[in-house]
């Protein structure tokens, strides 16, 4: 029997247990707060540094995790299981950003770091948390990026990692069907500390605006590419993420929702 769709509220049903991995970043913290507003219970997993720098999120329990360390991921998953038993959904929002760097100047160590957090981390966390997800109604949402399908010069490592996330989600959606749905939300340019040099690991760049970071001319060029005329705010990404966690998306799996203001048109 199918889940009943509550059309006035298409997000998670009240009482849902949601894990947000990367829950103290710009999008992750917003997701935690908005999930609470739906009546969900929320666990935020992030690095100790990110938890300390982001500060507590009222109503949310935060647990430490290093998504690059299999032992840490296993321990965090065990802690989730001890606290809740089963979970309804999790979102993988952890990621490490990049600055434009040409292929010939790009350090191999940096390449490995980007792949380890963005792609390998998604694999480790998914593998660890799948056993706890409620069968029949469970949902996994991975955060991709527009650059996975429209990679700009200078972002080869980041683009490749996010393209891998999309392919990974499709493969896992086939493996876990029909019991667990797996989808991707791919943001375009989003106004968070991550955009202006934050690592996504809790080491935020100094307080600068996107215009200051890109430079006035480059900033204007980026805006001109976006049909809706602005960068995304975290809530723009959070809304479809919560939708995918709820019964309104009960017939969606293996899909990528592009949320980019018209920057990319499939």
N, C-alpha and C positions, 0 to 999 in steps of 0.2 A: 504494500500500500504506500502511495506517495505521501510525502510531507504536504501538509496544508499550507498554501501560500496566503500570507497575511498581507494583502495588498496595501493597506495604509502604512505598513512598515516592512520594507523588503529586506532589511538587514537580519542579523542573527536574532533568533528568538530569545526572549528574556530567560536568564539563567544559563545561557550558553557559557561554556568554559573555553576561553580563547587564550592561546599562547602567542605572544609577539616577540619574535627573535630579532633583536635590534630595536628594542622597545624604548630606548632612550635617545634615539636620533630624531631628526626633525619630523620625518614621516611616521616613524615608529611611535614616538610619544603622542602625536596627534591621533594615531590609530588607537592607542591605549585609552585615551580620554574619550574618544567618540564611542568606542566599544562599551565603555562603562555606561554611557548615556543610553545605550540600547537595552541596558539591564543585564549585560554580560558580566561574568567574572573574568578577570584578566591577570595573567602572569606575564611580566616583562623580563626577557632574558637579554643580557648584554654584558659587555666587558666591565670589569670593576671600575676602570677609568671612566667609561661612558656613564655608568650609574652614578659615580661620585660627581662628575661634572654636570650631568643633567639634573641631579637632585631627585628627591622622591616625587612620585606621581600619586597624589592622593587617591586612595582606593585601590591602588595597584601594588601587588607584591613583586619585587624585583629580585632576580636570581642571577648570579654571575655565570658567564659562559665565555669560552674562547672557541669560536667556531672553527678555528684551524687545528685544534687539538682534539683528536678522537676521544681521549680520556675525559676531557672536560665536557664534551658534548654528551657522552654516555652518563656522566655524573649528573648533569643538568636534567637530562631526560628521566633519570631515576628519581630525582627530586620532584619533578612534575608528577610522575606516577604516584609517588608517596602522598603527595598533597591532594591529588584529585582522582586518581584511578584512571578515569577516561577523560579525554578532551574532545571538544566538538570541532575545533578548527585551530590551525596555526598559520601564521604569516611569517615568511622569511624576508625580513626587511634589511638585514645586515648587508653591508656593502662597503667597499672602499673605492673612493673616487680617484680621479686622475687629472693631471694637467696635460694640455696638448704637448706631445713630445714626438718628434719624428722617429721612425723605425730605427734608423741608424744610431740615434742617440739614446735609445731606450735600454735601460739596464735589465739584464735577465733576472736579477733578484727582484726588481720591481714587478716584472711580468709574473713571476711565480707568486708574489704576494697578492696581486690583484686576482689571479685565478683561484688562489687558495681561499680567500675570503668570499668572493662573489659566487664561485661555482662549486668548488670542493666543499665549502661550508654548507651550501644548499643541499648537497648530497648527504653529508654527514648528519645534518639535523633532520632531514626528511627520513632517512633510514632509522634514526634513533627514536623519532616521535610517532612514526606510523603505527607501531603496535598499540599505542594508547588511544588512537583515534576511533571514535564511535563508528561502527560499520553501518552503512545504509544512509547516513545523513552527514558524515564527516566531510570536511573540506580543507584543502591545502591551497594557500595562495602564495606564490612566489613573485617577488618584485623584479621585473625585467627593466628594459629601457628602450626608448626609441632608437638608440644607436645600435641595438641588436639587428635592426633591419635597415637602418639608414646611417651607417657609420661614417663619421667625418674623418678627415686626415688628422693624424696626431693622437687618435684615441683607439689605436688598434687593440691594445690589451683589454681595456674596459669593454669595448664593443664585442670582442671575441668572448669575454666571460659572460656577458649578458645574452649573447646568441646561444651560448651553451646552456644557460638557464632555461631558455625557451624550449630548446630541443629536449633537455632533461625532463621538463614538465610534461611534454607530449608523450615521451616514453613511459614515464611513471603513471600518467593518466591511464594509459592502456593496461599497465600491469595491475593497477588497483581498482579498475572498473569491475563491477558496478558499485562497489562498496564505498569508495572514497573518491570524491571529485578533486581534480588538480587543475588549477588555472594560473594564469600569469596576468598581472597588471603591469603594463609598461608605461611609465611616466615619460613625458617630455621634460623640458627644462623646468625645474621646480625650485622655488625660493626657499632654500634651507641652508644651514651652515655647510652642508655637504657640497653645495653648488660652488661656494666661494672658497674652496680649499680645505674644508674639513675632511678628515680621513674616513669618516664613517665608523671610526673605532674610538670615538670619544676625545680625539685630539682636535678640537675645533680651531679653525683659523681665527685670527683676530677679527673683531667686529668690523666688517666692511660690507658695503652694498654690492649687489651684482654689477651695477654700473661701474663702480670703482674697481672691481675685480677684473672685469673683461676689458675695461676702457670704454670711453663714450662711444666711439665709432663701432667697435665690435658689438657692444651692447645693443645699439640701434639696429644693426644688421640682423642680430638674432631675433629681436622683436618683430622686425619686418617679415621674417619667415613664418611667423605664427599667425594663423588666420584670425584668432580671437584677440590678438593684440596685447597679450600679457603673458608672463610666466605663470606656471601653476603655483597654487598655494598647497600646503600639505593636505588640507581637507579635500581638495579636488582629487587627490589620489586615494585618500581614505574612503571616500564614499563608494566607489566601485569595489574596493577591497572588501568592505563590509557586505555589500550586495552579494559578492561571490561566496561569502560565508553563510548566507541565509538561504531559506527555502525558495526565494524568488529566483535563484540561480540553480535550482535542482536539476535542470536538464542541460547544464553546461559543464563540460569537462574537456581538458586538453586545449582550451582556448586562450588567446591572448587579447586582452582589452587594451587598446591604445588610448592613453589619456594625455594628449599633447596639444590641445587647442588648435588642431589642424596643421601642426608642424609636419606631420607625416600622414599621408592618405594612402592606405593600402589599395 
